[in-house]
C-alpha cells in the first residue's frame, strides 16, 4: 500500500482522525502525531531525542574517521583545501538533514526513504530501492564493518588464521541477538557504545593537541589538487554517511514533529565538530604530507606519542566504534525490511512486529542472515568483498538523489499534507542538495569504475522480479 498502513476502524477509539484519504479505492487515516498503527502489534513511540542522536552519531562515526583522513590529505594537497573539504562535508550533511527533517516529520514511517520514494514516484521505484537496500546496501555495510571489527580484535586476541572471520560473524550474531531482546536493549547498547566512542575520540584529540607540532614541511602532496577534489569529497561524504538513517526510526520517535529536527541537527553538528577537531590533531601530529602517506593515521599518531600502548588503545576504540555502527545499521535496516513485509504479500513474513519486545523480529533475523552470508563470501574471497563494498556507492547516491527530488514532488503532489517543519530557503536548499548528489553520483561512478555494474546487476534482479511477478500490496488491491 502506498500511503499509511491500513487501519482497523475498531481500534481507533483513542486516536483523533485527522483526515481520510481515498487511494486506489481504499481508505487511509492520518492520526494524531502522524503515528500509524496496523492491526495487531506495531511500532511504539519509545525512542527519545537522546536515543536518536546516539543512533545518528553511532552509525556515522564508524571506521571512516580512522582511515579516510589520510586519503583526503593525499587528494587535496594543501591544509586549507583539506579543511575546506571537511567543512563542506559538514555543510552538505546539514543541508541534507534539513531536507530529511521535512520529509520525516511530514511522513513519519518505519520505511524512511522507501516510504518517500513510493509516495513520490510509485510502488515500483520504492520496491527497487528497498530491494537494493535489503540485499546489498545495508547487509554489505554491516559485513564490511564486521570484518573491520574482526581484523582489529584478532590483533588483540589472535585465534589463528581465520580469527577475523570468526569475530566478524560473532559480532553480527551477538548484536542481532541484542536487538531481538527488544528496542530497550538495542537502544541501551547503542547509547553505551556511542558514549564510549565519543569519549575515546576526544581522548585522541587531547593527545594529539598535547603533542609537539610536527616539524614536517608543508609540501603539497598533489601538485594539482583540484583534479582530485571530487575523489576527496567521495571519501569525506563516505565518512559523514549514515545520518539519514534517522528517517527509519521516525515512527518510533517520541514527539517526532519536534524531535526529529533536533536529533538530525544536533547529531550532524556533533559529528562535524568531532571530525574537525580530530583532523586538527592529526595535522598537528604529522603534517599534511606525512599524514597523506599513513595507512592507519589514528594508530600511527597514538603510537608516536604513547607507544604501543597508545596503538592498542586506538584499536580498542575502533572496535567499539565499529560495534556501534553495526548495531545502528541492524536497528534501522530491520525497519526497512519490516515495511516491505507490511506492504507486499511476497515478503509478508518480514512484516511481523513482536509486541512484547517492540521489535520487527523476522525482519531483524532476515537482515542478520543476509549479513552473515556476505561475511561468509568475504571470508572466501577478501578482494571480492572489498569490491562488493565499493559498488554500493553509485546505487546509494542514485537513490539519495531521488529522495531529494521527492521533496519537490511531494510538495506539488500533496500540498494539503501538514508539514510541521519546512526546509528553509526552499527551493534553493533542496536544489543544492540534489546538485551535490548528482556530483557525488558522478564522482562515485568514476572512482568505482567497473564495480558500478555489479550494483546495476542487483537493480536489474529487482526489476526482473517486477517483470516476472509484479509485486502486489497486501490484500491484493492496486
GUVEX-513055 format. One record per residue (C-alpha): residue in three letters; x, y, z. Coordinates in Angstrom, 3 decimals. Each point is the difference from the previous one (the first is absolute). Example, Ala and Ser with C-alpha at 12.3 -4.5 7.8 and 13.67 -1.06 7.14 Angstrom:
   rest          u          v          w
    Ala     12.300     -4.500      7.800
    Ser      1.370      3.440     -0.660
END
This chain:
   rest          u          v          w
    Unk      0.000      0.000      0.000
    Unk      1.340      3.396     -0.918
    Unk     -0.885      2.182      2.916
    Unk     -0.514     -0.703      3.614
    Unk     -0.739     -3.503      1.175
    Unk     -3.585     -1.115     -0.200
    Unk     -1.667      0.467      3.356
    Unk     -2.658     -2.006      1.738
    Unk     -2.806      2.474      0.780
    Unk     -0.926     -1.893      3.141
    Unk      3.415      0.830      1.518
    Unk     -0.207      3.771     -0.476
    Unk     -1.985      0.866      3.129
    Unk      2.914      1.887      1.578
    Unk      1.331      1.545     -3.183
    Unk     -1.047      3.319     -1.515
    Unk     -0.763     -0.406     -3.682
    Unk      1.654      2.816     -1.887
    Unk     -0.873     -0.830     -3.551
    Unk     -1.498     -2.729     -2.121
    Unk      1.621     -0.472     -3.356
    Unk     -1.161     -2.218     -2.816
    Unk      2.687     -1.754     -2.024
    Unk     -0.639     -2.854     -2.425
    Unk     -3.426     -0.512      1.505
    Unk      1.271     -0.423      3.574
    Unk     -0.281      2.183      3.102
    Unk      2.953      1.373      1.927
    Unk      0.071      1.922      3.258
    Unk      2.426      2.672      1.174
    Unk      0.333     -0.239      3.768
    Unk      1.092      2.307      2.813
    Unk      3.761      0.461     -0.051
    Unk      0.100     -1.749     -3.376
    Unk      0.354     -3.283      1.854
    Unk     -1.164     -3.023     -1.965
    Unk     -1.272     -3.202      1.537
    Unk     -0.892     -3.078     -1.987
    Unk     -2.222     -2.841      1.114
    Unk      1.679     -1.680      2.914
    Unk      3.455      0.999      1.158
    Unk      1.887      2.904     -1.527
    Unk      2.738      2.532      0.724
    Unk     -0.313      1.914      3.257
    Unk      1.437      3.441      0.714
    Unk      2.701     -0.966      2.501
    Unk      3.127      1.620     -1.513
    Unk      1.009      3.306      1.596
    Unk      1.885      2.821     -1.703
    Unk      3.136     -1.059      1.913
    Unk     -0.378     -3.549     -1.327
    Unk     -0.394      1.355     -3.529
    Unk      3.113      2.185      0.282
    Unk      1.967     -2.985      1.333
    Unk     -1.191     -2.088     -2.955
    Unk      0.992      2.672     -2.541
    Unk      3.433      0.537      1.555
    Unk      0.437     -3.759      0.395
    Unk     -0.785     -0.915     -3.590
    Unk      2.021      2.862     -1.537
    Unk      3.168     -0.244      2.096
    Unk      1.066     -3.509     -0.889
    Unk      3.380     -0.783     -1.473
    Unk      0.181      2.859     -2.517
    Unk      1.569      2.660      2.215
    Unk      2.865     -2.411      0.794
    Unk      0.747     -0.742     -3.669
    Unk     -1.177      2.648     -2.458
    Unk      1.852      3.119      1.302
    Unk      3.270     -1.211     -1.514
    Unk     -1.718     -0.604     -3.360
    Unk     -1.584      3.449      0.117
    Unk      3.368      1.580      0.854
    Unk      1.581     -1.760     -2.979
    Unk     -2.717      1.297     -2.335
    Unk     -0.154      3.634      1.132
    Unk      3.669      0.922      0.370
    Unk     -0.409      3.134      2.145
    Unk     -1.158      0.471      3.551
    Unk     -2.584      2.630     -0.901
    Unk     -1.490     -2.224     -2.721
    Unk      0.102     -2.962      2.399
    Unk     -2.067      1.834      2.625
    Unk     -2.245      1.484     -2.689
    Unk     -0.902     -3.539     -1.080
    Unk     -0.943     -1.004      3.554
    Unk     -1.948      3.209      0.587
    Unk     -1.818     -0.494     -3.309
    Unk     -0.908     -3.521      1.112
    Unk     -1.541      1.395      3.190
    Unk     -1.941      2.715     -1.848
    Unk     -1.318     -2.460     -2.599
    Unk     -1.054     -2.370      2.778
    Unk     -1.850      2.795      1.847
    Unk     -1.811      1.011     -3.195
    Unk     -0.926     -3.614     -0.657
    Unk     -1.168     -0.361      3.607
    Unk     -2.313      3.007     -0.427
    Unk     -1.545     -1.632     -3.082
    Unk     -0.452     -3.290      1.836
    Unk     -1.459      1.796      3.010
    Unk     -2.873      1.258     -2.170
    Unk     -0.611     -3.441     -1.509
    Unk      0.261     -1.869      3.321
    Unk     -2.315      2.341      1.916
    Unk     -2.598      0.155     -2.775
    Unk      0.153     -3.760     -0.672
    Unk      1.232     -1.831      3.124
    Unk      0.325     -3.634     -0.982
    Unk      2.226     -3.004      0.731
    Unk      0.767     -0.220     -3.739
    Unk      1.879      3.318     -0.127
    Unk      1.240      0.676     -3.559
    Unk     -2.079     -2.882     -1.310
    Unk     -3.178      1.693      1.186
    Unk      0.922      3.374     -1.540
    Unk      1.028     -1.551     -3.337
    Unk     -3.167     -2.081     -0.166
    Unk     -2.271      2.986      0.637
    Unk      1.882      2.178     -2.472
    Unk      0.845     -2.382     -2.855
    Unk     -2.175     -3.045      0.490
    Unk      0.263     -3.536      1.281
    Unk      2.537     -1.246     -2.549
    Unk      2.660      2.579      0.834
    Unk     -0.604     -0.555      3.704
    Unk      0.346     -3.757     -0.450
    Unk      3.275      0.339     -1.941
    Unk      1.420      2.161      2.788
    Unk     -0.996     -2.309      2.824
    Unk      1.197     -3.004     -2.017
    Unk      3.441      1.553     -0.395
    Unk      0.132      1.070      3.629
    Unk     -1.170     -3.409      1.239
    Unk      2.368     -2.127     -2.099
    Unk      3.120      2.132     -0.487
    Unk      0.282      3.453      1.566
    Unk     -0.820     -0.754      3.623
    Unk      1.310     -3.580      0.407
    Unk      3.086      0.893     -2.064
    Unk      0.761      2.890      2.341
    Unk     -0.561     -2.205      3.049
    Unk      2.318     -2.690     -1.385
    Unk      2.682      2.591     -0.787
    Unk     -0.150      1.350      3.551
    Unk     -0.015     -3.522      1.426
    Unk      3.239     -0.816     -1.805
    Unk      1.642      3.168      1.310
    Unk     -1.070     -1.069      3.490
    Unk      1.435     -3.473     -0.613
    Unk      3.289      1.328     -1.363
    Unk      0.657      2.227      3.011
    Unk     -1.205     -2.481      2.625
    Unk      2.179     -2.755     -1.475
    Unk      3.082      2.181      0.583
    Unk     -0.880      0.158      3.705
    Unk     -1.372     -3.545      0.408
    Unk      1.573     -2.094     -2.783
    Unk     -1.644     -3.398     -0.500
    Unk      1.578     -1.108     -3.235
    Unk     -0.193      0.809     -3.690
    Unk     -3.814      0.219     -0.164
    Unk     -0.501      1.899      3.252
    Unk     -1.059      3.194     -1.768
    Unk     -2.810     -1.825     -1.839
    Unk     -1.173     -1.702      3.177
    Unk     -0.069      3.289      1.903
    Unk     -1.824      1.688     -2.873
    Unk     -2.735     -2.633      0.036
    Unk     -0.270      0.115      3.792
    Unk     -0.462      3.780     -0.005
    Unk     -2.996     -0.310     -2.338
    Unk     -1.516     -2.883      1.994
    Unk      0.423      1.622      3.427
    Unk     -1.275      3.439     -1.027
    Unk     -2.941     -1.534     -1.868
    Unk     -0.848     -1.931      3.171
    Unk      0.242      3.188      2.076
    Unk     -2.493      1.740     -2.275
    Unk     -2.305     -3.045      0.051
    Unk     -0.235      0.398      3.778
    Unk     -1.863      3.250     -0.584
    Unk      0.285      3.634     -0.972
    Unk      1.016      0.945      3.545
    Unk      3.006     -2.340     -0.104
    Unk      0.888      1.121     -3.524
    Unk     -0.057      3.716      0.754
    Unk      1.742     -0.504      3.382
    Unk      2.810     -1.838     -1.814
    Unk      0.181      2.822     -2.540
    Unk      0.137      2.731      2.647
    Unk      2.819     -1.736      1.913
    Unk      2.074     -0.670     -3.128
    Unk     -0.464      3.558     -1.288
    Unk      0.974      1.525      3.364
    Unk      3.197     -2.080      0.174
    Unk      0.769      0.895     -3.604
    Unk     -0.374      3.762      0.466
    Unk      2.093     -0.036      3.204
    Unk      2.687     -1.996     -1.788
    Unk      0.058      2.367     -2.974
    Unk      0.396      3.038      2.236
    Unk      2.861     -1.846      1.739
    Unk      1.727     -0.313     -3.383
    Unk     -0.588      3.718     -0.580
    Unk      1.535      0.930      3.376
    Unk      3.008     -2.254     -0.545
    Unk      0.553      1.449     -3.462
    Unk     -0.265      3.573      1.268
    Unk      2.506     -0.645      2.786
    Unk      2.567     -1.350     -2.441
    Unk      2.700      2.351     -1.287
    Unk     -0.879      1.410     -3.423
    Unk      1.280     -2.012     -2.932
    Unk      3.247      1.283     -1.484
    Unk     -0.895     -1.371     -3.431
    Unk      0.007      2.722     -2.663
    Unk     -3.353      0.847     -1.551
    Unk      0.567     -1.390     -3.487
    Unk     -2.963     -0.579     -2.301
    Unk     -0.660     -3.738     -0.300
    Unk     -1.574      0.537     -3.380
    Unk      1.363      2.816     -2.173
    Unk     -3.412      0.443     -1.602
    Unk     -2.443     -0.724      2.841
    Unk     -3.081      1.260     -1.812
    Unk     -0.022     -3.041     -2.297
    Unk     -0.537     -2.324      2.985
    Unk     -2.361      2.124      2.089
    Unk     -2.984     -2.028     -1.217
    Unk      1.634     -3.209      1.214
    Unk      0.830      1.695      3.309
    Unk     -3.678      0.926      0.393
    Unk     -1.006     -3.623     -0.680
    Unk      2.084     -0.998      3.026
    Unk     -1.250      2.954      2.095
    Unk     -3.674     -0.728     -0.619
    Unk      0.632     -3.720      0.460
    Unk      1.298      0.907      3.475
    Unk     -3.052      2.220      0.633
    Unk     -2.398     -2.574     -1.431
    Unk     -2.799     -1.526      2.063
    Unk     -1.803      2.952      1.615
    Unk     -3.000     -0.662     -2.275
    Unk     -0.570     -3.261      1.917
    Unk     -1.938      2.129      2.505
    Unk     -2.908     -0.040     -2.457
    Unk     -0.557     -3.701      0.738
    Unk     -0.794      0.606      3.668
    Unk     -2.444      2.874     -0.613
    Unk     -3.028     -2.187      0.815
    Unk      1.574     -0.909      3.371
    Unk      1.350      3.442      0.978
    Unk     -1.793      1.785      2.833
    Unk     -1.535      3.301     -1.186
    Unk      1.399     -0.527     -3.480
    Unk     -1.182      3.400     -1.291
    Unk      2.337      1.792      2.382
    Unk      2.698     -2.523      0.817
    Unk      0.959     -1.172     -3.496
    Unk      1.379      3.428     -0.942
    Unk      1.851      0.256      3.312
    Unk      1.456     -3.508     -0.320
    Unk      1.239      0.535     -3.557
    Unk      1.540      3.425      0.583
    Unk      1.585     -0.904      3.347
    Unk      1.269     -3.310     -1.371
    Unk      1.580      1.485     -3.134
    Unk      1.344      2.961      2.007
    Unk      1.722     -2.255      2.563
    Unk      1.493     -2.133     -2.785
    Unk      1.339      3.042     -1.891
    Unk      1.674      1.438      3.110
    Unk      1.598     -3.364      0.862
    Unk      1.286     -0.445     -3.563
    Unk      1.523      3.481     -0.184
    Unk      1.694     -0.376      3.396
    Unk      1.430     -3.444     -0.657
    Unk      1.342      1.055     -3.400
    Unk      1.623      3.009      1.655
    Unk      1.682     -2.450      2.402
    Unk      1.171     -2.155     -2.924
    Unk      1.503      3.019     -1.754
    Unk      1.732      1.199      3.152
    Unk      1.551     -3.419      0.563
    Unk      1.045     -0.717     -3.596
    Unk     -0.304      2.870     -2.418
    Unk     -1.932     -0.413     -3.234
    Unk      2.658     -1.803     -2.034
    Unk      0.787     -2.683      2.568
    Unk     -3.688     -0.337      0.815
    Unk     -0.766     -0.707     -3.664
    Unk      2.526     -2.862      0.042
    Unk     -1.383     -1.725      3.120
    Unk     -2.122     -3.134     -0.433
    Unk     -1.398      0.096      3.554
    Unk      0.294      3.626      1.025
    Unk     -1.716     -0.282      3.404
    Unk      2.080     -2.998      1.104
    Unk      3.213      1.624     -1.295
    Unk     -0.763      3.191      1.927
    Unk     -0.621     -1.822      3.286
    Unk      3.044     -2.244     -0.501
    Unk      2.206      3.026     -0.607
    Unk     -1.140      1.762      3.173
    Unk     -0.820     -2.825      2.432
    Unk      1.801     -3.010     -1.451
    Unk     -1.552     -3.425     -0.581
    Unk     -2.422      0.565      2.878
    Unk     -1.460      2.910     -1.954
    Unk     -0.330     -2.161     -3.106
    Unk     -1.882     -2.659      2.002
    Unk     -2.266      2.717      1.418
    Unk     -0.949      1.204     -3.468
    Unk     -0.638     -3.595     -1.106
    Unk     -2.460     -0.430      2.866
    Unk     -1.636      3.322     -0.889
    Unk     -0.423     -1.084     -3.618
    Unk     -1.546     -3.273      1.208
    Unk     -2.562      1.908      2.085
    Unk     -0.687      2.447     -2.836
    Unk     -0.622     -2.788     -2.487
    Unk     -2.271     -1.881      2.410
    Unk     -2.067      3.164      0.419
    Unk     -0.313      0.392     -3.769
    Unk     -0.982     -3.663     -0.464
    Unk     -2.635      0.245      2.734
    Unk     -1.511      3.178     -1.458
    Unk     -0.024     -1.498     -3.521
    Unk     -1.798     -3.119      1.241
    Unk     -2.514      2.143      1.902
    Unk     -0.938      2.198     -2.963
    Unk      0.400     -2.618     -2.733
    Unk     -2.529     -2.290      1.675
    Unk     -2.578      2.811     -0.146
    Unk      0.260      0.184     -3.796
    Unk     -0.452     -3.753     -0.351
    Unk     -3.015      0.149      2.333
    Unk     -1.647      2.665     -2.161
    Unk      0.550     -2.082     -3.136
    Unk     -1.742     -2.888      1.719
    Unk     -2.872      2.271      1.023
    Unk     -0.562      1.192     -3.551
    Unk      0.587     -3.071     -2.191
    Unk     -1.457     -3.486      0.401
    Unk      3.076     -1.589     -1.601
    Unk      2.071      1.142      2.999
    Unk     -2.786     -0.188      2.573
    Unk      2.090     -2.103      2.396
    Unk      2.161      3.092      0.621
    Unk     -2.960      2.105      1.121
    Unk     -0.454     -1.557      3.445
    Unk      0.495      2.251      3.020
    Unk      0.709     -1.567      3.414
    Unk     -2.145      2.031      2.371
    Unk      1.700     -1.105      3.230
    Unk      3.494      1.027     -1.117
    Unk     -1.259      2.752     -2.361
    Unk      2.234     -1.448     -2.740
    Unk     -0.488     -1.168     -3.635
    Unk      1.349     -3.465      0.838
    Unk     -0.160     -1.695     -3.409
    Unk      1.361      3.062     -1.808
    Unk      2.916      0.156      2.426
    Unk      0.769     -3.714     -0.337
    Unk     -0.119      0.287     -3.799
    Unk      2.421      2.941     -0.010
    Unk      2.366     -1.838      2.349
    Unk     -0.102     -3.100     -2.242
    Unk      0.736      1.972     -3.200
    Unk      2.818      1.845      1.774
    Unk      1.488     -3.327      1.127
    Unk     -0.180     -1.222     -3.592
    Unk      2.101      2.972     -1.115
    Unk      2.433     -0.659      2.854
    Unk      0.370     -3.570     -1.265
    Unk      0.584      1.172     -3.568
    Unk      2.487      2.559      1.256
    Unk      1.843     -2.720      1.919
    Unk      0.287     -2.085     -3.166
    Unk      1.190      2.851     -2.246
    Unk      1.190      3.110      1.826
    Unk      0.832      1.943     -3.188
    Unk     -3.467     -0.647     -1.372
    Unk     -1.445      1.166      3.307
    Unk      1.792      3.354     -0.248
    Unk     -1.413      0.436     -3.503
    Unk     -3.464     -0.842      1.330
    Unk      0.235      2.857      2.484
    Unk      1.165      2.462     -2.643
    Unk     -2.775     -0.642     -2.493
    Unk     -2.683      0.939      2.498
    Unk      0.985      3.682     -0.321
    Unk     -1.578      0.743     -3.446
    Unk     -3.246     -1.743      0.965
    Unk     -0.113      1.918      3.291
    Unk      0.506      3.424     -1.618
    Unk     -2.547     -0.766     -2.712
    Unk     -2.765     -0.606      2.535
    Unk      1.256      2.796      2.267
    Unk     -0.513      2.347     -2.962
    Unk     -3.533     -1.325     -0.526
    Unk     -0.766      0.559      3.694
    Unk      0.994      3.662     -0.410
    Unk     -2.141      0.325     -3.137
    Unk     -2.925     -1.602      1.846
    Unk     -0.191      3.080      2.239
    Unk     -0.880      2.137     -3.059
    Unk     -2.401     -2.615     -1.371
    Unk     -1.878     -0.451      3.277
    Unk     -0.402      3.755      0.554
    Unk     -1.705      0.192     -3.392
    Unk     -1.836     -3.334      0.169
    Unk     -1.240      0.228      3.599
    Unk     -0.210      3.693      0.949
    Unk     -2.713     -0.706      2.583
    Unk      2.311     -2.110      2.200
    Unk      0.945      1.658      3.277
    Unk      3.731      0.814      0.076
    Unk      1.052      0.794      3.574
    Unk      3.453      0.944     -1.277
    Unk      0.702      1.612     -3.365
    Unk      3.505      0.091     -1.384
    Unk      1.221      3.620      0.067
    Unk      0.766      1.933     -3.219
    Unk     -2.087     -2.380     -2.109
    Unk      0.563     -0.827     -2.873
    Unk      3.700      0.949      0.085
    Unk      0.965     -2.193      2.980
    Unk     -1.344     -3.313     -1.370
    Unk      1.193      0.976     -3.489
    Unk      3.552      0.365      1.328
    Unk     -0.325     -3.381      1.720
    Unk     -1.152     -1.640     -3.251
    Unk      2.854      1.591     -1.966
    Unk      2.440     -1.329      2.577
    Unk     -1.475     -3.488     -0.405
    Unk      0.440      0.216     -3.783
    Unk      3.640      1.031      0.483
    Unk      0.606     -2.841      2.474
    Unk     -1.729     -2.526     -2.263
    Unk      2.318      1.001     -2.834
    Unk      3.078     -0.067      2.249
    Unk     -0.887     -3.398      1.479
    Unk     -0.532     -1.531     -3.459
    Unk      3.394      1.325     -1.111
    Unk      1.650     -1.311      3.183
    Unk     -1.653     -3.432      0.005
    Unk      0.202     -0.509     -3.766
    Unk     -0.991     -3.506     -1.068
    Unk     -1.258     -0.792      3.506
    Unk     -3.024      2.202     -0.685
    Unk     -1.345     -2.705     -2.333
    Unk     -0.359     -2.390      2.945
    Unk     -2.360      2.433      1.720
    Unk     -1.921      0.360     -3.265
    Unk     -0.264     -3.793     -0.173
    Unk     -1.664     -0.014      3.415
    Unk     -2.459      2.649     -1.162
    Unk     -0.631     -2.075     -3.129
    Unk     -0.817     -3.028      2.165
    Unk     -2.610      2.066      1.832
    Unk     -1.384      1.237     -3.319
    Unk     -0.214     -3.613     -1.195
    Unk     -2.119     -0.870      3.034
    Unk     -2.341      2.870     -0.907
    Unk     -0.172     -1.276     -3.572
    Unk     -0.559     -3.690      0.724
    Unk     -2.158      0.374      3.087
    Unk     -1.319      3.533      0.539
    Unk     -0.060      0.706      3.695
    Unk     -3.462      0.438      1.420
    Unk     -0.948      1.892      3.153
    Unk     -1.473     -1.983      2.853
    Unk     -3.636     -0.754     -0.582
    Unk      0.524     -0.106     -3.772
    Unk     -1.052      3.565     -0.624
    Unk      1.776      2.154     -2.452
END
